[in-house]
Amino acid sequence: MRISALLCRTSDRAAGGAGGAQALAKELGDRLGVEPRLIGTPGEPRDGTWEDDLRGSRGCILEAGGQVDDALADGVAPILLAGDCTVSLTTIPAVLRHEPDVRVLWLDAHGDFNTPDTTVSKFLGGMCLSGACGIWDAGMPGPQLDPSRVVTYGVRDLEGPEQVLLETNGVGRATRPSTLAESLRGHKVFVHLDCDVLDPELLPGSLFPAPGGLRDGELAQVLGQVAGEAEVVGLEVTALASAEHAPLVADCLDPLFGL
């Protein structure tokens, strides 16, 4: 495995994401016996529009995909940690270059399936999965993911037009760990984990908190069952707002690594 913490700004609107990524990299590195890579330097958070962030943070966004691409080319599973979900614009295409039949498990409070025409927040991180699926043109290189190869779990905060896009494009949705694992059985899977899939009472500090989230035991169960049924080819973890919660998130991830 190769652990990379992306510290540079993609579309971060709040402080803490880079520190959370770095702390989680160290925590996972200690548990897995892997020396993590630290990529870039933290940028100043700001409420940028998706156009501004796509242009101004292009280099950092491309670097995320480059880290994933390099690891897979070297025959090791990538673990990428970053401040927000925008990295999926390039990480998912990077995985597809090596594993064209891969499925994506999307563990997130949000669908991140808005487009420039539907977004209310203008937040690039809320448009990254749809961009990786080619629903809108983000101008990033690489193949596009068939939306029907995405399975979401824990998504609960959607805008109306976004929900329509998810449904009409065939994005899957699982509501129980057992049915999720069954839907991924025998497939190669890339796991996206946004820490806001956990309940904000358990993990405060989310930029867009959504009540009714997963508890740590449920997330660990989900990941353990997926690891038992599918071949996990890589992992990205985003939006850990506070370094002090790195051990809790790492505990949730332990079953994914057989720990």
Secondary structure, DSSP 8 states (H G I E B T S, - for coil): -EEEEE-S-SS--STTHHHHHHHHHHHHHHHHT---EEES---------HHHHHHHTHHHHHHHHHHHHHHHHTT--EEEEESSGGGHHHHHHHHHHH-TT-EEEEE-SS-----TTT-SS--GGGSHHHHHTTSS-----S----GGGEEEES-----HHHHHHHHHTT-EEE-SHHHHHHHHTTSEEEEEEEGGGB-TTTS---SS--SS-B-HHHHHHHHHHHHHHSEEEEEEEE----GGGHHHHHHHHGGGGT-
